[in-house]
């Protein structure tokens, strides 16, 4: 399970004195633990952990942008380095060509009436590609293929 892998890597980072990796994985472990104690019978499955990692990556992108705009390049670089660490736990992302093929398949199944069905197509594609493709890329491809 992904959770166990993260905990094992956290221990290894501690032993190797890899400060950045250690702090990044501690934050991720804390997010996982917060999820698990937030309600009865909540278990951090791989899918949940991937969602937490995606949220962490997005937050760090936003922080890096803010630091960059504020002129703090060192802090921005730290955020980008943390993103690289988190991305190692994400499933391999699909290429734009693979996303196009998946979107065409969904459009073929749903036969949307027009642009008004964008949300329906987008929801179906995101459900199908969960964790395997960036939402921004999927959005761009759906818009492109729906006209």
PyMOL CGO cylinders between C-alpha atoms (Angstrom):
from pymol import cmd
from pymol.cgo import CYLINDER

trace = [
    CYLINDER, 0.00, 0.00, 0.00, 1.11, 3.55, -0.73, 0.3, 1, 1, 1, 1, 1, 1,
    CYLINDER, 1.11, 3.55, -0.73, 0.75, 4.64, 2.90, 0.3, 1, 1, 1, 1, 1, 1,
    CYLINDER, 0.75, 4.64, 2.90, 3.21, 1.98, 4.09, 0.3, 1, 1, 1, 1, 1, 1,
    CYLINDER, 3.21, 1.98, 4.09, 5.65, 2.96, 1.31, 0.3, 1, 1, 1, 1, 1, 1,
    CYLINDER, 5.65, 2.96, 1.31, 5.53, 6.60, 2.44, 0.3, 1, 1, 1, 1, 1, 1,
    CYLINDER, 5.53, 6.60, 2.44, 6.16, 5.65, 6.08, 0.3, 1, 1, 1, 1, 1, 1,
    CYLINDER, 6.16, 5.65, 6.08, 9.07, 3.38, 5.06, 0.3, 1, 1, 1, 1, 1, 1,
    CYLINDER, 9.07, 3.38, 5.06, 10.56, 6.18, 2.93, 0.3, 1, 1, 1, 1, 1, 1,
    CYLINDER, 10.56, 6.18, 2.93, 10.09, 8.62, 5.81, 0.3, 1, 1, 1, 1, 1, 1,
    CYLINDER, 10.09, 8.62, 5.81, 12.10, 6.31, 8.09, 0.3, 1, 1, 1, 1, 1, 1,
    CYLINDER, 12.10, 6.31, 8.09, 14.81, 5.93, 5.42, 0.3, 1, 1, 1, 1, 1, 1,
    CYLINDER, 14.81, 5.93, 5.42, 14.98, 9.71, 4.96, 0.3, 1, 1, 1, 1, 1, 1,
    CYLINDER, 14.98, 9.71, 4.96, 15.34, 10.11, 8.72, 0.3, 1, 1, 1, 1, 1, 1,
    CYLINDER, 15.34, 10.11, 8.72, 18.24, 7.64, 8.83, 0.3, 1, 1, 1, 1, 1, 1,
    CYLINDER, 18.24, 7.64, 8.83, 19.89, 9.24, 5.78, 0.3, 1, 1, 1, 1, 1, 1,
    CYLINDER, 19.89, 9.24, 5.78, 19.38, 12.73, 7.27, 0.3, 1, 1, 1, 1, 1, 1,
    CYLINDER, 19.38, 12.73, 7.27, 17.61, 13.96, 4.10, 0.3, 1, 1, 1, 1, 1, 1,
    CYLINDER, 17.61, 13.96, 4.10, 15.98, 17.02, 5.66, 0.3, 1, 1, 1, 1, 1, 1,
    CYLINDER, 15.98, 17.02, 5.66, 13.82, 18.18, 2.74, 0.3, 1, 1, 1, 1, 1, 1,
    CYLINDER, 13.82, 18.18, 2.74, 12.48, 14.70, 1.99, 0.3, 1, 1, 1, 1, 1, 1,
    CYLINDER, 12.48, 14.70, 1.99, 11.91, 14.09, 5.69, 0.3, 1, 1, 1, 1, 1, 1,
    CYLINDER, 11.91, 14.09, 5.69, 9.91, 17.29, 6.23, 0.3, 1, 1, 1, 1, 1, 1,
    CYLINDER, 9.91, 17.29, 6.23, 7.89, 16.76, 3.04, 0.3, 1, 1, 1, 1, 1, 1,
    CYLINDER, 7.89, 16.76, 3.04, 6.98, 13.18, 3.96, 0.3, 1, 1, 1, 1, 1, 1,
    CYLINDER, 6.98, 13.18, 3.96, 6.15, 14.19, 7.53, 0.3, 1, 1, 1, 1, 1, 1,
    CYLINDER, 6.15, 14.19, 7.53, 3.64, 16.72, 6.19, 0.3, 1, 1, 1, 1, 1, 1,
    CYLINDER, 3.64, 16.72, 6.19, 2.16, 14.06, 3.92, 0.3, 1, 1, 1, 1, 1, 1,
    CYLINDER, 2.16, 14.06, 3.92, 1.97, 11.52, 6.76, 0.3, 1, 1, 1, 1, 1, 1,
    CYLINDER, 1.97, 11.52, 6.76, 0.24, 14.15, 8.92, 0.3, 1, 1, 1, 1, 1, 1,
    CYLINDER, 0.24, 14.15, 8.92, -2.33, 14.76, 6.16, 0.3, 1, 1, 1, 1, 1, 1,
    CYLINDER, -2.33, 14.76, 6.16, -2.96, 11.00, 5.94, 0.3, 1, 1, 1, 1, 1, 1,
    CYLINDER, -2.96, 11.00, 5.94, -3.35, 10.69, 9.72, 0.3, 1, 1, 1, 1, 1, 1,
    CYLINDER, -3.35, 10.69, 9.72, -5.69, 13.72, 9.81, 0.3, 1, 1, 1, 1, 1, 1,
    CYLINDER, -5.69, 13.72, 9.81, -7.85, 12.04, 7.18, 0.3, 1, 1, 1, 1, 1, 1,
    CYLINDER, -7.85, 12.04, 7.18, -7.97, 8.78, 9.12, 0.3, 1, 1, 1, 1, 1, 1,
    CYLINDER, -7.97, 8.78, 9.12, -8.98, 10.40, 12.42, 0.3, 1, 1, 1, 1, 1, 1,
    CYLINDER, -8.98, 10.40, 12.42, -11.54, 12.69, 10.79, 0.3, 1, 1, 1, 1, 1, 1,
    CYLINDER, -11.54, 12.69, 10.79, -14.33, 10.14, 10.95, 0.3, 1, 1, 1, 1, 1, 1,
    CYLINDER, -14.33, 10.14, 10.95, -15.32, 6.64, 11.93, 0.3, 1, 1, 1, 1, 1, 1,
    CYLINDER, -15.32, 6.64, 11.93, -13.90, 3.84, 9.80, 0.3, 1, 1, 1, 1, 1, 1,
    CYLINDER, -13.90, 3.84, 9.80, -11.91, 6.14, 7.51, 0.3, 1, 1, 1, 1, 1, 1,
    CYLINDER, -11.91, 6.14, 7.51, -9.03, 4.26, 5.95, 0.3, 1, 1, 1, 1, 1, 1,
    CYLINDER, -9.03, 4.26, 5.95, -6.40, 5.91, 3.80, 0.3, 1, 1, 1, 1, 1, 1,
    CYLINDER, -6.40, 5.91, 3.80, -6.61, 3.73, 0.69, 0.3, 1, 1, 1, 1, 1, 1,
    CYLINDER, -6.61, 3.73, 0.69, -4.16, 4.31, -2.16, 0.3, 1, 1, 1, 1, 1, 1,
    CYLINDER, -4.16, 4.31, -2.16, -6.82, 6.38, -3.92, 0.3, 1, 1, 1, 1, 1, 1,
    CYLINDER, -6.82, 6.38, -3.92, -7.25, 8.64, -0.88, 0.3, 1, 1, 1, 1, 1, 1,
    CYLINDER, -7.25, 8.64, -0.88, -3.48, 9.00, -0.47, 0.3, 1, 1, 1, 1, 1, 1,
    CYLINDER, -3.48, 9.00, -0.47, -3.14, 9.96, -4.15, 0.3, 1, 1, 1, 1, 1, 1,
    CYLINDER, -3.14, 9.96, -4.15, -5.83, 12.63, -3.67, 0.3, 1, 1, 1, 1, 1, 1,
    CYLINDER, -5.83, 12.63, -3.67, -3.95, 13.98, -0.63, 0.3, 1, 1, 1, 1, 1, 1,
    CYLINDER, -3.95, 13.98, -0.63, -0.70, 14.02, -2.63, 0.3, 1, 1, 1, 1, 1, 1,
    CYLINDER, -0.70, 14.02, -2.63, -2.42, 15.88, -5.50, 0.3, 1, 1, 1, 1, 1, 1,
    CYLINDER, -2.42, 15.88, -5.50, -3.75, 18.43, -3.01, 0.3, 1, 1, 1, 1, 1, 1,
    CYLINDER, -3.75, 18.43, -3.01, -0.23, 18.85, -1.57, 0.3, 1, 1, 1, 1, 1, 1,
    CYLINDER, -0.23, 18.85, -1.57, 1.25, 19.31, -5.04, 0.3, 1, 1, 1, 1, 1, 1,
    CYLINDER, 1.25, 19.31, -5.04, -1.36, 21.93, -5.93, 0.3, 1, 1, 1, 1, 1, 1,
    CYLINDER, -1.36, 21.93, -5.93, -0.76, 23.83, -2.67, 0.3, 1, 1, 1, 1, 1, 1,
    CYLINDER, -0.76, 23.83, -2.67, 2.98, 23.83, -3.30, 0.3, 1, 1, 1, 1, 1, 1,
    CYLINDER, 2.98, 23.83, -3.30, 2.50, 25.08, -6.88, 0.3, 1, 1, 1, 1, 1, 1,
    CYLINDER, 2.50, 25.08, -6.88, 0.39, 27.94, -5.52, 0.3, 1, 1, 1, 1, 1, 1,
    CYLINDER, 0.39, 27.94, -5.52, 2.98, 28.71, -2.84, 0.3, 1, 1, 1, 1, 1, 1,
    CYLINDER, 2.98, 28.71, -2.84, 5.84, 28.59, -5.34, 0.3, 1, 1, 1, 1, 1, 1,
    CYLINDER, 5.84, 28.59, -5.34, 3.97, 31.04, -7.59, 0.3, 1, 1, 1, 1, 1, 1,
    CYLINDER, 3.97, 31.04, -7.59, 3.41, 33.36, -4.64, 0.3, 1, 1, 1, 1, 1, 1,
    CYLINDER, 3.41, 33.36, -4.64, 7.05, 33.22, -3.57, 0.3, 1, 1, 1, 1, 1, 1,
    CYLINDER, 7.05, 33.22, -3.57, 8.15, 33.77, -7.18, 0.3, 1, 1, 1, 1, 1, 1,
    CYLINDER, 8.15, 33.77, -7.18, 5.95, 36.86, -7.49, 0.3, 1, 1, 1, 1, 1, 1,
    CYLINDER, 5.95, 36.86, -7.49, 7.23, 38.11, -4.15, 0.3, 1, 1, 1, 1, 1, 1,
    CYLINDER, 7.23, 38.11, -4.15, 10.83, 37.73, -5.29, 0.3, 1, 1, 1, 1, 1, 1,
    CYLINDER, 10.83, 37.73, -5.29, 11.71, 34.93, -2.88, 0.3, 1, 1, 1, 1, 1, 1,
    CYLINDER, 11.71, 34.93, -2.88, 13.32, 32.51, -5.34, 0.3, 1, 1, 1, 1, 1, 1,
    CYLINDER, 13.32, 32.51, -5.34, 14.87, 30.34, -2.62, 0.3, 1, 1, 1, 1, 1, 1,
    CYLINDER, 14.87, 30.34, -2.62, 11.49, 29.59, -1.00, 0.3, 1, 1, 1, 1, 1, 1,
    CYLINDER, 11.49, 29.59, -1.00, 9.92, 29.03, -4.43, 0.3, 1, 1, 1, 1, 1, 1,
    CYLINDER, 9.92, 29.03, -4.43, 12.65, 26.50, -5.29, 0.3, 1, 1, 1, 1, 1, 1,
    CYLINDER, 12.65, 26.50, -5.29, 12.07, 24.67, -1.99, 0.3, 1, 1, 1, 1, 1, 1,
    CYLINDER, 12.07, 24.67, -1.99, 8.38, 24.29, -2.88, 0.3, 1, 1, 1, 1, 1, 1,
    CYLINDER, 8.38, 24.29, -2.88, 9.31, 22.99, -6.35, 0.3, 1, 1, 1, 1, 1, 1,
    CYLINDER, 9.31, 22.99, -6.35, 11.75, 20.50, -4.80, 0.3, 1, 1, 1, 1, 1, 1,
    CYLINDER, 11.75, 20.50, -4.80, 8.98, 19.26, -2.49, 0.3, 1, 1, 1, 1, 1, 1,
    CYLINDER, 8.98, 19.26, -2.49, 6.71, 18.81, -5.52, 0.3, 1, 1, 1, 1, 1, 1,
    CYLINDER, 6.71, 18.81, -5.52, 9.34, 16.54, -7.12, 0.3, 1, 1, 1, 1, 1, 1,
    CYLINDER, 9.34, 16.54, -7.12, 9.42, 14.40, -3.96, 0.3, 1, 1, 1, 1, 1, 1,
    CYLINDER, 9.42, 14.40, -3.96, 5.61, 14.11, -3.87, 0.3, 1, 1, 1, 1, 1, 1,
    CYLINDER, 5.61, 14.11, -3.87, 5.36, 13.32, -7.59, 0.3, 1, 1, 1, 1, 1, 1,
    CYLINDER, 5.36, 13.32, -7.59, 7.38, 10.13, -7.05, 0.3, 1, 1, 1, 1, 1, 1,
    CYLINDER, 7.38, 10.13, -7.05, 4.30, 8.68, -5.29, 0.3, 1, 1, 1, 1, 1, 1,
    CYLINDER, 4.30, 8.68, -5.29, 1.87, 9.58, -8.06, 0.3, 1, 1, 1, 1, 1, 1,
    CYLINDER, 1.87, 9.58, -8.06, 0.84, 7.05, -10.69, 0.3, 1, 1, 1, 1, 1, 1,
    CYLINDER, 0.84, 7.05, -10.69, 2.43, 7.64, -14.08, 0.3, 1, 1, 1, 1, 1, 1,
    CYLINDER, 2.43, 7.64, -14.08, 0.61, 10.43, -15.86, 0.3, 1, 1, 1, 1, 1, 1,
    CYLINDER, 0.61, 10.43, -15.86, -0.94, 9.89, -19.28, 0.3, 1, 1, 1, 1, 1, 1,
    CYLINDER, -0.94, 9.89, -19.28, 0.33, 11.71, -22.34, 0.3, 1, 1, 1, 1, 1, 1,
    CYLINDER, 0.33, 11.71, -22.34, -1.88, 14.18, -24.20, 0.3, 1, 1, 1, 1, 1, 1,
    CYLINDER, -1.88, 14.18, -24.20, -2.38, 11.58, -26.95, 0.3, 1, 1, 1, 1, 1, 1,
    CYLINDER, -2.38, 11.58, -26.95, -3.60, 9.00, -24.44, 0.3, 1, 1, 1, 1, 1, 1,
    CYLINDER, -3.60, 9.00, -24.44, -5.96, 11.58, -22.91, 0.3, 1, 1, 1, 1, 1, 1,
    CYLINDER, -5.96, 11.58, -22.91, -7.32, 12.43, -26.39, 0.3, 1, 1, 1, 1, 1, 1,
    CYLINDER, -7.32, 12.43, -26.39, -8.04, 8.75, -27.05, 0.3, 1, 1, 1, 1, 1, 1,
    CYLINDER, -8.04, 8.75, -27.05, -9.86, 8.42, -23.71, 0.3, 1, 1, 1, 1, 1, 1,
    CYLINDER, -9.86, 8.42, -23.71, -11.88, 11.60, -24.33, 0.3, 1, 1, 1, 1, 1, 1,
    CYLINDER, -11.88, 11.60, -24.33, -12.85, 10.42, -27.83, 0.3, 1, 1, 1, 1, 1, 1,
    CYLINDER, -12.85, 10.42, -27.83, -14.00, 7.12, -26.35, 0.3, 1, 1, 1, 1, 1, 1,
    CYLINDER, -14.00, 7.12, -26.35, -16.16, 8.86, -23.74, 0.3, 1, 1, 1, 1, 1, 1,
    CYLINDER, -16.16, 8.86, -23.74, -17.60, 11.24, -26.36, 0.3, 1, 1, 1, 1, 1, 1,
    CYLINDER, -17.60, 11.24, -26.36, -18.43, 8.20, -28.51, 0.3, 1, 1, 1, 1, 1, 1,
    CYLINDER, -18.43, 8.20, -28.51, -20.24, 6.57, -25.58, 0.3, 1, 1, 1, 1, 1, 1,
    CYLINDER, -20.24, 6.57, -25.58, -22.12, 9.65, -24.33, 0.3, 1, 1, 1, 1, 1, 1,
    CYLINDER, -22.12, 9.65, -24.33, -22.83, 11.27, -27.73, 0.3, 1, 1, 1, 1, 1, 1,
    CYLINDER, -22.83, 11.27, -27.73, -23.06, 14.80, -26.28, 0.3, 1, 1, 1, 1, 1, 1,
    CYLINDER, -23.06, 14.80, -26.28, -25.59, 17.15, -27.86, 0.3, 1, 1, 1, 1, 1, 1,
    CYLINDER, -25.59, 17.15, -27.86, -23.17, 20.07, -27.80, 0.3, 1, 1, 1, 1, 1, 1,
    CYLINDER, -23.17, 20.07, -27.80, -21.20, 22.40, -25.58, 0.3, 1, 1, 1, 1, 1, 1,
    CYLINDER, -21.20, 22.40, -25.58, -23.96, 22.27, -22.96, 0.3, 1, 1, 1, 1, 1, 1,
    CYLINDER, -23.96, 22.27, -22.96, -22.90, 18.66, -22.21, 0.3, 1, 1, 1, 1, 1, 1,
    CYLINDER, -22.90, 18.66, -22.21, -19.31, 19.71, -21.44, 0.3, 1, 1, 1, 1, 1, 1,
    CYLINDER, -19.31, 19.71, -21.44, -19.74, 19.04, -17.70, 0.3, 1, 1, 1, 1, 1, 1,
    CYLINDER, -19.74, 19.04, -17.70, -21.15, 15.57, -18.32, 0.3, 1, 1, 1, 1, 1, 1,
    CYLINDER, -21.15, 15.57, -18.32, -18.24, 14.64, -20.62, 0.3, 1, 1, 1, 1, 1, 1,
    CYLINDER, -18.24, 14.64, -20.62, -15.66, 16.20, -18.30, 0.3, 1, 1, 1, 1, 1, 1,
    CYLINDER, -15.66, 16.20, -18.30, -17.06, 14.32, -15.28, 0.3, 1, 1, 1, 1, 1, 1,
    CYLINDER, -17.06, 14.32, -15.28, -17.06, 11.00, -17.11, 0.3, 1, 1, 1, 1, 1, 1,
    CYLINDER, -17.06, 11.00, -17.11, -13.49, 11.47, -18.37, 0.3, 1, 1, 1, 1, 1, 1,
    CYLINDER, -13.49, 11.47, -18.37, -12.15, 12.55, -14.96, 0.3, 1, 1, 1, 1, 1, 1,
    CYLINDER, -12.15, 12.55, -14.96, -13.84, 9.55, -13.34, 0.3, 1, 1, 1, 1, 1, 1,
    CYLINDER, -13.84, 9.55, -13.34, -12.28, 7.23, -15.88, 0.3, 1, 1, 1, 1, 1, 1,
    CYLINDER, -12.28, 7.23, -15.88, -8.78, 8.75, -15.69, 0.3, 1, 1, 1, 1, 1, 1,
    CYLINDER, -8.78, 8.75, -15.69, -8.75, 9.40, -11.93, 0.3, 1, 1, 1, 1, 1, 1,
    CYLINDER, -8.75, 9.40, -11.93, -5.20, 10.21, -10.88, 0.3, 1, 1, 1, 1, 1, 1,
    CYLINDER, -5.20, 10.21, -10.88, -3.72, 9.38, -14.27, 0.3, 1, 1, 1, 1, 1, 1,
    CYLINDER, -3.72, 9.38, -14.27, -4.06, 12.74, -16.00, 0.3, 1, 1, 1, 1, 1, 1,
    CYLINDER, -4.06, 12.74, -16.00, -3.87, 16.40, -15.07, 0.3, 1, 1, 1, 1, 1, 1,
    CYLINDER, -3.87, 16.40, -15.07, -7.32, 18.02, -14.87, 0.3, 1, 1, 1, 1, 1, 1,
    CYLINDER, -7.32, 18.02, -14.87, -6.14, 21.08, -16.81, 0.3, 1, 1, 1, 1, 1, 1,
    CYLINDER, -6.14, 21.08, -16.81, -4.98, 18.94, -19.72, 0.3, 1, 1, 1, 1, 1, 1,
    CYLINDER, -4.98, 18.94, -19.72, -8.24, 16.96, -19.70, 0.3, 1, 1, 1, 1, 1, 1,
    CYLINDER, -8.24, 16.96, -19.70, -10.24, 20.20, -19.71, 0.3, 1, 1, 1, 1, 1, 1,
    CYLINDER, -10.24, 20.20, -19.71, -8.23, 21.53, -22.69, 0.3, 1, 1, 1, 1, 1, 1,
    CYLINDER, -8.23, 21.53, -22.69, -8.65, 18.27, -24.66, 0.3, 1, 1, 1, 1, 1, 1,
    CYLINDER, -8.65, 18.27, -24.66, -12.41, 18.04, -23.95, 0.3, 1, 1, 1, 1, 1, 1,
    CYLINDER, -12.41, 18.04, -23.95, -12.91, 21.65, -25.09, 0.3, 1, 1, 1, 1, 1, 1,
    CYLINDER, -12.91, 21.65, -25.09, -10.82, 20.99, -28.20, 0.3, 1, 1, 1, 1, 1, 1,
    CYLINDER, -10.82, 20.99, -28.20, -12.69, 17.82, -29.17, 0.3, 1, 1, 1, 1, 1, 1,
    CYLINDER, -12.69, 17.82, -29.17, -16.17, 19.13, -28.39, 0.3, 1, 1, 1, 1, 1, 1,
    CYLINDER, -16.17, 19.13, -28.39, -15.64, 22.17, -30.59, 0.3, 1, 1, 1, 1, 1, 1,
]
cmd.load_cgo(trace, "trace")
